[in-house]
Amino acid sequence: MPEIKKIIGPISPAAPAKPGQAPRTTAPGFPEALRQEQLKLSGHAQTRLRGRNIDLNSEDWKRVTDAVDMAASKGAKESLILVNDVALVVSVKNRTVITAVDKDNLKQNLFTNIDSAVIV
């Protein structure tokens, strides 16, 4: 099962830890919008975003979270969200970005197990 990074609200770069625990930190450059909107990134999505140099700013992530909310309101479970030149497959129910594909890798790609698409 892929690693899932859960975002549970604003986290300071060196949040105090409970006794016996290491301090919590966020990934460098991780968008504030993701932390505020309770989206999660799977380990696979994190790898794809880094490996493909996909850089979405806070406004783009806000658009993604709005798209997830819209898909949820229509009963979607797994959605393809297109933002700028990036395709994100998102588990709407779990509010988790599963994978990311940039425009250079979109051609000849087949997205399966989705029940909706949102273009933002």
N, C-alpha and C positions, 0 to 999 in steps of 0.2 A: 504494500500500500504506500503511495507517495506521501512524503512529509507534507504536512499542512501547517502553515504559519498562521496562527490566529491573532487577530488584532483586536484588542479589547478596550479600545479607547486611547486617548492621548497618553503616550508613554514618553517620559523624559529620557534623554540619552543615557542617563545613569540612574534609573529609578532605584530607590532604596529597596533592598531585599529583606525578606523576612529572615529571622535568625536561622542560620544553617543553609541559606540559599544564596546562589550567585546573583549579582545585580542583573536586572533585565535591561537589554539594550535593543535598539531598532537597527535594521540594516541601513547602511549609509545611503542617503538620498531617498529613503523610502517616503513616498508622498504623504503629506499631512492629511490629504483628503481621504486616503485609504484608512488611516487610523480613526478618523472621525466618523466615517460612514460604515464601519464594521464589516468591510470586505476582507476576505482572506486570500492569500496567494498559496497555491500548492507549491511544493518543492519543484515540481516539473515546470510550473509557470515561472517561478523565480529564475530557474536555469535558462528557460527560453528567452525571457526578457533580457537577461544579462548577455547571453550568448549571441543573440541577434541584435544587440545594441538598440533595443526598443526603449525609447525614452518618452514616457507620457508625463505631462506636467499635471499639477494639481487640478487645473480646470478640466483637462481631459479625463482624469479619474473621477471627477464630480459627474461628468457626463456619463461615464460608465456606470456609476452607482445609480444615477437617475434611470438609466436603461434597465438595470437589474430590477429596480423598483417597478418600472412599467411592465416588464416581463412577468414579475411576480403577481401584479394586479390582474393579469390576464390568465393566470394559472400555469405559466410556463415552468418547466422543471430544469431543462438544459437549454441554454440559449447561446447563439452565435451573436456577438456584439461587434459591430464594425465601427471603429472610431479612428478618424484620420485615415491612415493607410495600414491600420493594424486590425487583425481579427482576434478576438478573445472568445474562447469557449468558457462559459460560466455555468456552474451549478447554481441555479437561482435559489433553490431550496436551502442550500448550505451557504449561499453568498460567498462562493469560492471560485476564483479564477483558476481554471484547470490548465489552460495552455494559451500561448500567444504566438501569432504568426505575423511577420512583417510583410510588406508588399512584395519584396523580392522572392518570398517563398509562398505567396498565395496562389500563383499559377499552378495548375495541375494538382491542386489540393482538394481532397474530398473530406467534408465534415460530416461525421455520422453521429448518431445518438443525440441529436438536437431536436427540439420540437418548436423552436422559434428563432427568429433573427430580428435584431434591432439595429438599425443604422442611425448613428448619432453624429 
